[in-house]
């Protein structure tokens, strides 16, 4: 059986940082690399569930006071097909 492993690459991390910089009340400078990887892990989980690679801001986090969803581009996602027993 083959499965696909997904991971957010450096471009995807930059996309997440840009989204947070433009939309999060704390601004992009607030987020460390580790924090960005945690956001990326949320998108990877979505992919594992068969969904699009998205992250979501709650309304209270957003400068627009509404929930926001951001989808990482295909260029920001690496895919690896592996054979499992």
Secondary structure, 3 states (H helix, E strand, C coil): CEEEEEEECHHHHHHHHHHHHHHECCCHHHCCHHHHHHHHHHHHHHHHCCCCCEEEECCCCECCCCCEEEECCHHHEEEEEEECC
